[in-house]
Amino acid sequence: MPDNTSSPLQSPAMPPRRKYWEVFGDTVNQLNWFKNTSMLMAGAVIFLSILLVKSMNKMPLVIRVDALGNAEAFKDVESANPVTAIEVNNFTQYFLQYWAAGNYYTYDDDLGKALKMMTEDYRRKASDYLSTHGTMDYIKQNQVKTKMVISEMIILKDTKDYVNLKVKGTNEVKSYQAPDFYKEEIFEYELSLKKVGRTENAPWGLLVDAWNASYYKK
């Protein structure tokens, strides 16, 4: 008869001990476990990185506290950073120097900067304007250099979304190649500036949405 009594070295409740170890199989199992664990950890890192990027781009929550200690939360941070008249003046001067004061040696670079200061809709209209009036050919054929002097800048209307203004001044146009080439213009520009969120490409919080020009020769 078989002996059903338990060995004094092994309790009946314990699982039977392994009689041998299969080294290669156990190693493969461990490698698979480490591989799966590494993939799970890599996925967790990617997921957390995506959450971090989204949180960095999220508009901060600002809490105002009045003199009585009452807190009010609001998300429209831009409303606390409005466009000032000084910024309108500075933006307009830079834009007109890039856009309307042609210079043979810097024209391509100036034009690129001016186009970045426009809204997408007006950028297309401005490109058509240059093609229709042959501005680029005129500047390059005559090797033009222009000295612009702004004499007056008037803000006609300032609303929540737009600033409309009028700019007056003179252009002194000469040529690098022809000493006798000389022309003096009196200009009057009307601009409509769209207020936009401040970004790296629009640090002033403004973009040109319309530009009209009138010239009078002296």
VOKOLSE-946549 format. One record per residue (C-alpha): residue number from 1; y negated, x, z; residue in three letters. Coordinates in nm, 4 decimals, always signed. Layout:
<rs>
[NUM [Y X Z] ALA];
...
</rs>
This chain:
<rs>
[1 [+0.0000 +0.0000 +0.0000] MET];
[2 [-0.3503 +0.1223 -0.0725] PRO];
[3 [-0.5485 +0.2402 +0.2195] ASP];
[4 [-0.8546 +0.0102 +0.2526] ASN];
[5 [-0.9915 +0.1847 +0.5530] THR];
[6 [-1.3245 +0.3504 +0.5122] SER];
[7 [-1.3645 +0.7214 +0.5244] SER];
[8 [-1.5419 +0.8395 +0.8386] PRO];
[9 [-1.7838 +1.0333 +0.6114] LEU];
[10 [-1.8895 +0.7300 +0.3964] GLN];
[11 [-2.0071 +0.3888 +0.5170] SER];
[12 [-1.8762 +0.0841 +0.3258] PRO];
[13 [-2.2338 -0.0380 +0.2763] ALA];
[14 [-2.3455 +0.2803 +0.0955] MET];
[15 [-2.3027 +0.3137 -0.2832] PRO];
[16 [-2.0381 +0.5551 -0.3977] PRO];
[17 [-2.1521 +0.9082 -0.4407] ARG];
[18 [-2.1749 +1.0556 -0.7914] ARG];
[19 [-1.8843 +1.2848 -0.8600] LYS];
[20 [-2.0760 +1.4876 -1.1222] TYR];
[21 [-2.4247 +1.5415 -1.2772] TRP];
[22 [-2.4915 +1.5253 -1.6509] GLU];
[23 [-2.7781 +1.7741 -1.6811] VAL];
[24 [-2.8866 +1.7040 -2.0399] PHE];
[25 [-2.8861 +1.3249 -2.0045] GLY];
[26 [-3.0774 +1.3319 -1.6783] ASP];
[27 [-3.3354 +1.5671 -1.8307] THR];
[28 [-3.3875 +1.3361 -2.1295] VAL];
[29 [-3.4338 +1.0386 -1.8973] ASN];
[30 [-3.6927 +1.2268 -1.6941] GLN];
[31 [-3.8783 +1.3350 -2.0082] LEU];
[32 [-3.8878 +0.9740 -2.1325] ASN];
[33 [-4.0221 +0.8594 -1.7967] TRP];
[34 [-4.2956 +1.1250 -1.8005] PHE];
[35 [-4.3824 +1.0365 -2.1611] LYS];
[36 [-4.4173 +0.6653 -2.0843] ASN];
[37 [-4.6216 +0.7410 -1.7737] THR];
[38 [-4.8533 +0.9723 -1.9731] SER];
[39 [-4.9068 +0.7054 -2.2399] MET];
[40 [-4.9938 +0.4472 -1.9744] LEU];
[41 [-5.2405 +0.6873 -1.8099] MET];
[42 [-5.3984 +0.7757 -2.1471] ALA];
[43 [-5.4404 +0.4057 -2.2238] GLY];
[44 [-5.6035 +0.3521 -1.8854] ALA];
[45 [-5.8452 +0.6417 -1.9516] VAL];
[46 [-5.9437 +0.4977 -2.2943] ILE];
[47 [-5.9942 +0.1519 -2.1445] PHE];
[48 [-6.2121 +0.2878 -1.8640] LEU];
[49 [-6.4124 +0.4962 -2.1142] SER];
[50 [-6.4870 +0.1837 -2.3203] ILE];
[51 [-6.6007 +0.0000 -2.0075] LEU];
[52 [-6.8233 +0.2955 -1.9146] LEU];
[53 [-6.9910 +0.3021 -2.2596] VAL];
[54 [-7.0540 -0.0728 -2.2483] LYS];
[55 [-7.2002 -0.0513 -1.8990] SER];
[56 [-7.4346 +0.2326 -2.0070] MET];
[57 [-7.5722 +0.0216 -2.2950] ASN];
[58 [-7.6125 -0.2884 -2.0831] LYS];
[59 [-7.9673 -0.3932 -1.9956] MET];
[60 [-8.0339 -0.2990 -1.6331] PRO];
[61 [-8.0878 -0.5709 -1.3767] LEU];
[62 [-8.4301 -0.5324 -1.2173] VAL];
[63 [-8.5181 -0.7032 -0.8898] ILE];
[64 [-8.8795 -0.7644 -0.8005] ARG];
[65 [-8.9846 -0.8144 -0.4422] VAL];
[66 [-9.3200 -0.9730 -0.3644] ASP];
[67 [-9.5410 -0.9115 -0.0602] ALA];
[68 [-9.3456 -1.1728 +0.1380] LEU];
[69 [-9.0126 -1.0094 +0.0670] GLY];
[70 [-8.8868 -1.2776 -0.1716] ASN];
[71 [-8.6661 -1.1248 -0.4424] ALA];
[72 [-8.6483 -1.2533 -0.7965] GLU];
[73 [-8.4018 -1.1110 -1.0493] ALA];
[74 [-8.4891 -1.0966 -1.4185] PHE];
[75 [-8.3281 -0.9277 -1.7188] LYS];
[76 [-8.6240 -0.9086 -1.9593] ASP];
[77 [-8.7249 -0.5536 -1.8712] VAL];
[78 [-8.9329 -0.5190 -2.1907] GLU];
[79 [-9.1775 -0.7798 -2.0670] SER];
[80 [-9.2857 -0.5333 -1.7989] ALA];
[81 [-9.3593 -0.2693 -2.0643] ASN];
[82 [-9.5972 -0.4325 -2.3154] PRO];
[83 [-9.7533 -0.2619 -2.6170] VAL];
[84 [-10.1067 -0.1464 -2.5343] THR];
[85 [-10.4127 -0.1180 -2.7581] ALA];
[86 [-10.3957 +0.2625 -2.7307] ILE];
[87 [-10.0408 +0.2585 -2.8667] GLU];
[88 [-10.1446 +0.0315 -3.1536] VAL];
[89 [-10.4246 +0.2748 -3.2389] ASN];
[90 [-10.1991 +0.5796 -3.2186] ASN];
[91 [-9.9165 +0.4199 -3.4183] PHE];
[92 [-10.1564 +0.3037 -3.6924] THR];
[93 [-10.3181 +0.6457 -3.7315] GLN];
[94 [-9.9820 +0.8180 -3.7702] TYR];
[95 [-9.8538 +0.5562 -4.0143] PHE];
[96 [-10.1611 +0.5677 -4.2390] LEU];
[97 [-10.1541 +0.9495 -4.2494] GLN];
[98 [-9.7901 +0.9397 -4.3598] TYR];
[99 [-9.8231 +0.6417 -4.5944] TRP];
[100 [-10.1718 +0.6370 -4.7457] ALA];
[101 [-10.2947 +0.9982 -4.7275] ALA];
[102 [-10.0881 +1.1675 -4.9966] GLY];
[103 [-10.0296 +1.5420 -4.9833] ASN];
[104 [-9.8394 +1.7252 -5.2577] TYR];
[105 [-9.6529 +1.9668 -5.0282] TYR];
[106 [-9.5551 +1.7227 -4.7540] THR];
[107 [-9.5325 +1.3949 -4.9461] TYR];
[108 [-9.1526 +1.3525 -4.9441] ASP];
[109 [-9.1296 +1.4215 -4.5712] ASP];
[110 [-9.4318 +1.2005 -4.4942] ASP];
[111 [-9.2910 +0.9156 -4.7015] LEU];
[112 [-8.9595 +0.9311 -4.5157] GLY];
[113 [-9.1414 +0.9068 -4.1813] LYS];
[114 [-9.3559 +0.6150 -4.3037] ALA];
[115 [-9.0525 +0.4187 -4.4238] LEU];
[116 [-8.8906 +0.4547 -4.0801] LYS];
[117 [-9.2021 +0.2953 -3.9281] MET];
[118 [-9.1525 -0.0251 -4.1325] MET];
[119 [-8.9366 -0.3316 -4.0853] THR];
[120 [-8.6344 -0.3608 -4.3117] GLU];
[121 [-8.7916 -0.6403 -4.5175] ASP];
[122 [-9.1186 -0.4586 -4.5748] TYR];
[123 [-8.9407 -0.1306 -4.6512] ARG];
[124 [-8.8002 -0.2913 -4.9668] ARG];
[125 [-9.1440 -0.4243 -5.0650] LYS];
[126 [-9.3028 -0.0846 -5.0025] ALA];
[127 [-9.0495 +0.0889 -5.2288] SER];
[128 [-9.1288 -0.1617 -5.5051] ASP];
[129 [-9.5010 -0.0992 -5.4515] TYR];
[130 [-9.4587 +0.2759 -5.4981] LEU];
[131 [-9.2594 +0.2265 -5.8175] SER];
[132 [-9.5056 -0.0261 -5.9620] THR];
[133 [-9.8190 +0.1800 -5.8923] HIS];
[134 [-9.6660 +0.5182 -5.9818] GLY];
[135 [-9.7949 +0.6680 -5.6568] THR];
[136 [-9.5366 +0.9436 -5.6364] MET];
[137 [-9.5940 +1.0595 -5.9965] ASP];
[138 [-9.9721 +1.0589 -5.9467] TYR];
[139 [-9.9540 +1.2770 -5.6360] ILE];
[140 [-9.7080 +1.5261 -5.7843] LYS];
[141 [-9.8664 +1.5541 -6.1284] GLN];
[142 [-10.2143 +1.6182 -5.9853] ASN];
[143 [-10.0905 +1.8108 -5.6787] GLN];
[144 [-10.3081 +1.5887 -5.4641] VAL];
[145 [-10.4299 +1.6619 -5.1122] LYS];
[146 [-10.6063 +1.3881 -4.9165] THR];
[147 [-10.8309 +1.4050 -4.6135] LYS];
[148 [-10.8409 +1.0657 -4.4406] MET];
[149 [-11.1153 +0.9733 -4.1956] VAL];
[150 [-11.0798 +0.6457 -4.0036] ILE];
[151 [-11.4170 +0.5074 -3.9038] SER];
[152 [-11.3211 +0.1708 -3.7539] GLU];
[153 [-11.0090 -0.0056 -3.6306] MET];
[154 [-11.0285 -0.3709 -3.5266] ILE];
[155 [-10.7467 -0.5756 -3.3727] ILE];
[156 [-10.7836 -0.9201 -3.5293] LEU];
[157 [-10.4997 -1.0954 -3.3474] LYS];
[158 [-10.2558 -0.9961 -3.0758] ASP];
[159 [-9.9668 -1.2342 -3.0081] THR];
[160 [-9.6305 -1.2066 -2.8368] LYS];
[161 [-9.4564 -1.0922 -3.1565] ASP];
[162 [-9.7260 -0.9480 -3.3846] TYR];
[163 [-10.0486 -0.7478 -3.3918] VAL];
[164 [-10.2812 -0.7945 -3.6909] ASN];
[165 [-10.5571 -0.5411 -3.7449] LEU];
[166 [-10.8097 -0.4105 -3.9958] LYS];
[167 [-10.8789 -0.0406 -4.0558] VAL];
[168 [-11.1814 +0.1037 -4.2384] LYS];
[169 [-11.2513 +0.4604 -4.3441] GLY];
[170 [-11.2732 +0.7093 -4.6307] THR];
[171 [-11.0335 +0.9219 -4.8333] ASN];
[172 [-11.1465 +1.2552 -4.9775] GLU];
[173 [-10.9027 +1.3345 -5.2587] VAL];
[174 [-10.8757 +1.6857 -5.4069] LYS];
[175 [-10.6169 +1.8860 -5.6014] SER];
[176 [-10.4380 +2.2114 -5.5241] TYR];
[177 [-10.4293 +2.3082 -5.8925] GLN];
[178 [-10.7598 +2.1736 -6.0320] ALA];
[179 [-11.0773 +2.2731 -5.8403] PRO];
[180 [-11.2836 +2.0176 -6.0367] ASP];
[181 [-11.0580 +1.7285 -5.9323] PHE];
[182 [-11.2449 +1.5294 -5.6688] TYR];
[183 [-11.2564 +1.1638 -5.5716] LYS];
[184 [-11.3918 +0.9867 -5.2661] GLU];
[185 [-11.2790 +0.6369 -5.1713] GLU];
[186 [-11.3856 +0.3837 -4.9141] ILE];
[187 [-11.0796 +0.1934 -4.7994] PHE];
[188 [-11.0113 -0.1190 -4.6011] GLU];
[189 [-10.6530 -0.1696 -4.4873] TYR];
[190 [-10.5044 -0.4792 -4.3273] GLU];
[191 [-10.1818 -0.4361 -4.1343] LEU];
[192 [-9.9419 -0.6657 -3.9552] SER];
[193 [-9.7377 -0.4865 -3.6896] LEU];
[194 [-9.4236 -0.6446 -3.5506] LYS];
[195 [-9.3450 -0.5889 -3.1831] LYS];
[196 [-8.9859 -0.4708 -3.1360] VAL];
[197 [-8.7760 -0.3246 -2.8594] GLY];
[198 [-8.8489 +0.0383 -2.7800] ARG];
[199 [-8.5818 +0.2683 -2.9175] THR];
[200 [-8.5530 +0.6306 -3.0253] GLU];
[201 [-8.6530 +0.5236 -3.3787] ASN];
[202 [-8.9334 +0.2942 -3.2588] ALA];
[203 [-9.0834 +0.4596 -2.9488] PRO];
[204 [-9.4143 +0.2719 -2.9901] TRP];
[205 [-9.2357 -0.0644 -2.9877] GLY];
[206 [-9.4015 -0.1427 -3.3243] LEU];
[207 [-9.2985 -0.1608 -3.6907] LEU];
[208 [-9.5167 -0.2313 -3.9949] VAL];
[209 [-9.4343 -0.5720 -4.1438] ASP];
[210 [-9.7208 -0.5969 -4.3959] ALA];
[211 [-9.9895 -0.3712 -4.5466] TRP];
[212 [-10.2695 -0.4590 -4.7861] ASN];
[213 [-10.5267 -0.2167 -4.9268] ALA];
[214 [-10.8701 -0.2478 -5.0848] SER];
[215 [-11.0451 +0.0609 -5.2304] TYR];
[216 [-11.4100 +0.1100 -5.3214] TYR];
[217 [-11.5328 +0.4261 -5.4940] LYS];
[218 [-11.8529 +0.5933 -5.3810] LYS];
</rs>
